[in-house]
Each structure stands twice: as C-alpha cells, then as structure tokens.
Amino acid sequence: MNFNRYSRQTILKGFGEEGQRKLADARVLIIGAGGLGVPVLTYLNAMGIGTLGIVDNDNITLSNLHRQVLYNEDTVGQSKAEAAKKQLIAQNSNTAIIVHKTFLVASNALEIIRDYDVVVDATDNFPARYLINDACVILKKPFIYGALHGFEGQVSVFNYKNGPTYRCLFPTMPKADEVPNCNEHGVLGILPGIIGNLQALEAIKVIAGIGNVLSGTLLLYDGLAQHFQKIKFKQDPKNLRINALASSYDFTCEVTVKSIAASKIPDLLKNKDIQLLDVRTTVEYAQNHLKKAINIPLHELEAKAHDLNLGQVTYLICQSGKRSQKALIILQELFSEKEFVQVEGGMNKIDSYANTH
C-alpha cells in the first residue's frame, strides 16, 4: 500500500495508518451504479477501499448524465457497471473492481452479498431494499441506506452490530400505486451526490470503526433549506429472526401485471394495430415519444380512462416502467375484462435498444 497516496487522511488523529489498512482490507458491495452509486463508488475508490463490487444491469442513457457524473456522452448506451469499472480503474488502479452485471434478485442475493463486508444500497425501489435487508440480516452484514425524493434525501445504517433493520423503520412494503419515483417527480442533479457521499462516509465509519454510525437513526436532508434532521427508531427483535428470503419481493398487487420486453415494441408497432399509451408528463412526451403513442399523464389517467379505445390491446409505456405498472393497475381495476400490457423498462430500454442495434 502506498501511504503517500493517502497521506492527507492517514495524518488524521483517530484514523491514521490503521484506518487505512482497514479500508484496504475491506470488501464493499454497491448495489446500483446510478445517481447514488456513482458518488459512493467514486469516493470509496479514491479513498483506498481494497475491493469494490458493483451490481447493475442497466445501460447509460442521456437522461442519466445530469446526476451520474462518472459517465459522459460517449458512454451513452453502454453498460453502467462496465463503464463504471473502466473509470474507477483509471482513478485508482490498486482497487479490485468486481462487476456483477445483473439485477439483485432473490435467487442471487445471498450468493453475491456473502462475499462482502459492507453493503451499500444505491437502488431506487422498495422491493430491492427489502430484499437487501433480508439478505443482510441472514448473512449478518451491515448495509448503508440512501433514498431520494425531489429536493430531499435520507440516510441510515441498518443491521449494524445486530442493530435495527430496514423493516424496523419500514415494516410493510407500500403498494405499487403509492410509490413516488424520480422519473415522475424529478430529482435535482446534485442531490444524489450529497446523499451518496453521506452514504460513503457511513461506510468508511463502519469499516474503520470511527465516529457515531447512523444505526437506529434516520438522517433527513432538505436541500432547499439546507436542513438536517435526525429521527431515532427502535429495533423490533422479530426482524432479526429472518432466516430465509421470501419467494417474491415484487410489489403486492391484486391484479396480474402483464409485460413485454421493450426490444419487441418496434416490431409490434410495425405489424399490429395496437394502442400504445404513454403515461409520462406532457413535457416528457413532447421531448421524445414513439410515433404511435398517445399521451395521458398518469395523474390524469383515472379521469380520462374512458377516452381510450378499449377494443384494442393497450400497451403502457413510461420512462422506466414504474409509472406504466401503476397505470396498468389503475386500468385493470377499472376495466377488469380488458387486456393491458406494460412495457418493461420503458423509454429508457427503448433508447438503449436503439443505441445498440
């Protein structure tokens, strides 16, 4: 290890060369290489973490670049995990970078997480967080949580030294139609950098054994007011007794969600007389949409649902697939006898497919 490289942190009292050695020996898994994952990866890599694992199966899109600053225009269409690895090696060639080019699911979570000391949740969805929590409880791994909403963010550390878990704070997964997302509500580009760096700091504290870790504490950040607030929460002992993963971590829905791969949509539009409904905002639709798509924003869908041609199969598309899933649930509750199909991954996947074919 080249201590000269890290001299500005090894001279810190309370950290020193011992702290640096702990970083060098550590194996950290970052689940998600997007808005939160990019600052976590960048700073943990720069600070000398020995091994970084990256779990991601998305490709880079142009709309990622305002907040995912590890990527650039030349990398649009490329795998996030592979592009991140290339940039991280250029930044610090001493770090071992392991790419898991997949999404974390119940069938691979235990196998992947088992080999790491600390897990950083840089995802943007509730099913992944509950899966990460349960796997970390089973394997006794601490995980660093971060979340974004508009101009606000949250950070906490779960399962640290048998402390409170994610389920102690959020016992029940919300329904799909109750969940906001950054594609629908937006996120200011700098906010993931702030929250991601706070997550990276918590990871460093856990590994080096310094400071007060945010275990049993939810840190709330309001970017517009530059205001921090801490909320304490208690452990529920039953949440430490999880010994097996659930069979499914998908949203609980009372309807069957039919879906189709985004790669099949171009051919489907050529060969079939179908109805394609874009449920993004009017601004998003005006910027970029498929030629045959009609636009009814999700928040107007219930009121305007009867404007649809219900004699055709209706395919639902949004930016990432989250709003289209909510739209499908709304429509099937209104018209249970009709057929609605969600486009997996939405316009993000359509754009990625077009850029690589």
Residue pairs with C-beta under 8 A, 6 or more apart in sequence:
1 20
1 21
1 24
1 48
1 94
2 94
3 10
3 17
3 20
5 48
6 20
6 47
6 48
9 15
9 19
9 20
9 47
10 16
10 17
10 19
10 20
12 19
14 210
15 208
15 210
19 208
19 210
20 48
22 207
22 208
22 209
23 47
23 48
23 49
23 50
23 204
23 207
23 208
24 48
24 49
24 50
25 50
26 49
26 50
26 51
26 117
26 118
26 207
27 50
27 51
27 53
27 115
27 116
27 117
27 118
28 44
28 49
28 51
28 52
28 53
28 116
28 117
28 118
28 119
28 120
28 203
28 207
29 52
29 53
29 55
29 112
29 113
29 115
29 116
29 118
29 119
29 120
30 37
30 40
30 41
30 44
30 52
30 53
30 54
30 55
30 120
30 122
31 37
31 55
31 56
31 104
31 119
31 120
31 121
31 122
31 123
31 128
31 132
32 55
32 56
32 121
32 122
32 123
32 124
32 128
33 41
33 54
33 55
33 56
33 58
33 68
33 70
33 80
33 81
33 84
33 122
34 56
34 58
34 64
34 68
34 80
34 122
34 124
34 192
35 64
35 67
35 68
35 122
35 124
35 148
35 182
35 187
35 192
35 196
36 122
36 123
36 124
36 146
36 148
36 192
36 195
36 196
36 199
37 54
37 56
37 84
37 120
37 122
37 196
38 67
38 68
38 69
38 70
38 71
38 84
38 192
38 193
38 196
39 192
39 193
39 196
39 197
39 199
39 200
40 120
40 122
40 196
40 197
40 199
40 200
40 203
41 52
41 54
41 70
41 84
41 88
42 70
42 88
42 91
43 197
43 200
44 52
44 200
44 203
44 204
45 52
45 88
45 91
45 92
45 95
45 97
46 91
46 92
47 204
48 92
48 94
48 95
49 95
49 207
50 95
50 96
51 95
51 96
51 97
51 98
51 116
52 88
52 95
52 96
52 97
52 98
53 98
53 99
53 100
53 112
53 115
53 116
54 81
54 84
54 85
54 97
54 98
54 99
54 100
55 81
55 100
55 102
55 103
55 104
55 112
56 79
56 80
56 81
56 84
56 100
56 101
56 103
57 79
57 81
57 101
57 102
57 103
58 79
58 80
58 348
58 352
59 77
59 78
59 79
59 80
59 352
59 355
59 356
60 68
60 71
60 75
60 76
60 77
60 78
60 79
60 80
60 83
61 76
61 77
61 348
61 351
61 352
62 73
62 76
62 351
63 319
63 348
64 71
65 71
65 72
65 73
65 76
66 189
67 187
67 189
67 190
67 191
67 192
67 193
68 80
68 192
69 193
70 83
70 84
70 87
70 88
71 80
71 83
71 84
71 87
75 83
76 355
77 352
77 355
77 356
79 101
81 99
81 100
81 101
82 99
82 101
85 97
85 99
88 95
88 97
89 95
89 97
100 112
102 108
104 112
104 123
104 128
104 131
104 132
105 131
105 249
106 131
106 245
106 246
106 247
106 248
106 249
109 131
109 132
109 135
109 245
110 135
110 138
110 139
110 245
113 119
113 132
113 135
113 136
113 139
113 141
114 139
116 141
117 141
117 207
118 141
118 142
118 143
118 144
118 203
118 206
118 207
119 132
119 136
119 141
119 142
119 143
119 144
120 143
120 144
120 146
120 199
120 200
120 203
121 128
121 129
121 132
121 143
121 144
121 145
121 146
122 146
122 196
122 199
123 129
123 132
124 147
124 148
124 181
124 182
125 179
125 181
125 322
126 173
126 174
126 179
126 251
127 173
127 249
127 250
127 251
128 249
129 145
129 166
129 170
130 166
130 167
130 173
130 246
130 249
131 245
131 249
132 143
132 166
133 143
133 158
133 159
133 165
133 166
133 167
134 167
134 242
134 245
134 246
135 141
135 245
136 142
136 143
136 158
136 159
136 165
137 159
137 165
137 239
137 240
137 242
138 242
138 243
138 244
138 245
140 159
140 162
141 159
142 157
142 158
142 159
142 160
142 161
142 206
143 157
143 158
143 159
143 166
144 155
144 156
144 157
144 199
144 202
144 203
144 206
145 154
145 155
145 156
145 157
145 158
145 166
145 199
146 153
146 154
146 155
146 195
146 196
146 198
146 199
147 153
147 154
147 195
148 154
148 182
148 187
148 191
148 192
148 195
149 180
149 182
149 185
149 187
150 185
150 186
150 187
150 188
151 188
151 191
151 222
151 223
151 224
152 191
152 220
152 221
152 222
152 223
153 191
153 192
153 194
153 195
153 198
153 220
153 221
153 223
154 195
154 218
154 219
154 220
154 221
155 195
155 198
155 199
155 202
155 214
155 218
155 219
155 221
156 169
156 214
156 215
156 217
156 218
156 219
157 163
157 202
157 206
157 213
157 214
157 215
158 164
158 165
158 166
158 168
158 169
158 215
159 165
159 166
160 206
160 213
160 215
161 215
162 240
163 215
163 216
163 235
164 215
164 216
164 233
164 234
164 235
164 236
164 239
165 235
165 239
165 240
167 236
167 239
168 233
168 234
168 235
168 236
168 239
169 218
169 233
171 236
171 239
173 251
173 252
174 251
175 251
175 252
175 253
176 251
176 252
176 253
176 322
176 325
176 326
176 329
177 326
177 329
177 330
179 251
179 322
179 326
181 320
181 322
181 323
183 280
183 318
183 319
183 320
183 322
183 323
183 346
184 281
184 298
184 318
184 322
184 323
188 223
190 223
191 223
194 221
194 223
195 221
198 219
198 221
202 213
202 214
204 210
205 211
205 212
205 213
206 213
216 232
216 233
216 234
216 235
217 230
217 231
217 232
217 233
218 230
218 231
218 232
218 233
219 228
219 229
219 230
220 228
220 229
220 230
220 231
221 227
221 228
222 228
222 229
251 325
253 329
254 333
255 328
255 329
255 332
255 333
255 336
257 325
257 328
257 329
257 342
258 328
258 339
258 340
258 341
258 342
259 341
259 342
259 343
259 344
260 268
260 315
260 341
260 342
260 343
260 344
261 344
261 345
261 349
262 343
262 344
262 345
262 346
262 349
262 350
262 352
262 353
263 349
263 353
263 357
265 276
265 290
265 315
265 317
265 343
265 350
266 350
266 353
266 354
268 274
268 315
269 276
269 290
269 291
269 292
273 312
274 292
274 312
274 313
274 314
274 315
275 294
275 308
275 309
275 312
275 313
275 314
275 315
276 290
276 292
276 293
276 294
276 314
276 315
276 317
277 293
277 294
277 295
277 296
277 308
277 314
277 315
277 316
277 317
277 327
278 285
278 289
278 290
278 293
278 294
278 295
278 296
278 317
278 318
279 295
279 296
279 297
279 298
279 301
279 316
279 317
279 318
279 323
279 324
279 326
279 327
280 289
280 295
280 297
280 298
280 318
280 319
280 323
280 347
281 297
282 295
282 297
284 319
285 293
285 295
288 347
288 351
289 295
289 347
290 317
290 350
293 317
296 304
296 305
296 307
296 308
298 318
298 323
298 326
298 327
301 327
301 330
301 331
302 330
302 334
305 330
305 331
305 334
305 335
308 314
308 331
310 335
310 338
313 339
313 340
313 341
314 331
314 338
314 339
314 340
314 341
315 340
315 341
315 342
315 343
316 324
316 327
316 328
316 331
316 340
316 341
316 342
316 343
317 324
317 343
317 346
317 347
317 350
318 324
318 327
318 346
318 347
319 346
319 347
319 348
320 345
320 346
320 347
320 348
321 342
321 343
321 344
321 345
321 346
321 348
321 349
322 346
323 346
324 342
324 343
324 346
325 342
327 340
327 342
328 340
328 341
328 342
331 338
331 340
332 338
332 340
343 349
343 350
345 352
